[in-house]
Amino acid sequence: MKYVSIPVAGPEALTPETAKAMVDAIEAARGPALVHCASGNRVGGLFALKAFFLDGKTADEALSLGRAAGLTHLEGTVKSKLVR
């Protein structure tokens, strides 16, 4: 297994660029990938941003996907960033 670190130190690091870095790392794995953080909250935030900015989902769809991936108390922060 190859380990790729994508630092997400706090809410300010939840950006479309960080979500793209996560996607790039997953695609480079060319197979199963494990995406994690201590609580799942930042992972959920990145998946929501990915869904909105890269996959063209609506804000509500993106937040739903983010929640499914662990987004909890950072939801307000992520929601404020889901603007095109």
C-alpha positions as CSV (number, residue, x, y, z in Angstrom):
1,M,0.0,0.0,0.0
2,K,1.2,3.5,-0.8
3,Y,0.5,6.3,1.7
4,V,-0.3,9.8,0.4
5,S,-0.7,12.6,2.9
6,I,-2.9,15.5,2.0
7,P,-2.8,17.9,4.9
8,V,-6.2,19.3,5.9
9,A,-5.3,21.2,9.1
10,G,-8.6,22.9,9.6
11,P,-11.6,24.5,7.9
12,E,-9.5,26.9,5.8
13,A,-7.8,23.9,4.1
14,L,-11.1,22.6,2.8
15,T,-10.9,23.9,-0.7
16,P,-11.7,22.8,-4.2
17,E,-7.9,22.5,-4.7
18,T,-7.5,20.1,-1.8
19,A,-10.5,18.1,-3.0
20,K,-8.8,17.9,-6.4
21,A,-5.5,16.7,-4.7
22,M,-7.6,13.9,-3.0
23,V,-9.1,12.9,-6.4
24,D,-5.6,12.9,-8.0
25,A,-4.3,10.6,-5.2
26,I,-7.2,8.2,-5.5
27,E,-6.8,8.0,-9.3
28,A,-3.1,7.5,-9.0
29,A,-3.8,4.4,-6.8
30,R,-5.3,2.7,-9.9
31,G,-7.3,0.4,-7.5
32,P,-8.9,0.5,-4.1
33,A,-8.1,3.5,-2.0
34,L,-8.7,4.3,1.7
35,V,-9.4,7.9,2.5
36,H,-9.3,8.8,6.2
37,C,-8.9,11.4,8.9
38,A,-9.3,11.1,12.7
39,S,-13.1,11.7,12.7
40,G,-14.1,11.4,9.0
41,N,-15.3,15.0,9.2
42,R,-12.6,16.5,6.9
43,V,-12.9,13.5,4.5
44,G,-16.6,14.2,4.3
45,G,-15.9,17.8,3.6
46,L,-13.5,17.0,0.8
47,F,-16.0,14.6,-0.8
48,A,-18.7,17.3,-0.6
49,L,-16.4,19.7,-2.3
50,K,-15.4,17.1,-4.9
51,A,-19.1,16.4,-5.7
52,F,-19.9,20.1,-6.1
53,F,-16.9,21.4,-7.9
54,L,-15.7,18.4,-9.9
55,D,-18.8,16.3,-10.4
56,G,-21.3,19.1,-10.9
57,K,-23.6,18.0,-8.1
58,T,-26.0,20.6,-6.5
59,A,-25.1,21.9,-3.1
60,D,-27.7,19.7,-1.5
61,E,-26.5,16.6,-3.3
62,A,-22.9,17.4,-2.4
63,L,-23.7,17.9,1.3
64,S,-25.6,14.6,1.3
65,L,-22.6,12.8,-0.1
66,G,-20.4,14.6,2.4
67,R,-22.5,13.5,5.3
68,A,-22.4,10.0,4.0
69,A,-18.6,10.2,4.1
70,G,-18.5,11.6,7.6
71,L,-19.2,15.3,7.4
72,T,-20.6,16.6,10.7
73,H,-19.6,19.8,12.5
74,L,-17.8,21.3,9.5
75,E,-21.0,21.2,7.4
76,G,-21.6,25.0,7.8
77,T,-18.1,25.8,6.6
78,V,-18.4,23.5,3.6
79,K,-21.9,24.8,2.8
80,S,-20.6,28.3,2.7
81,K,-18.0,27.2,0.1
82,L,-20.4,25.6,-2.3
83,V,-20.8,28.6,-4.5
84,R,-20.0,28.6,-8.2
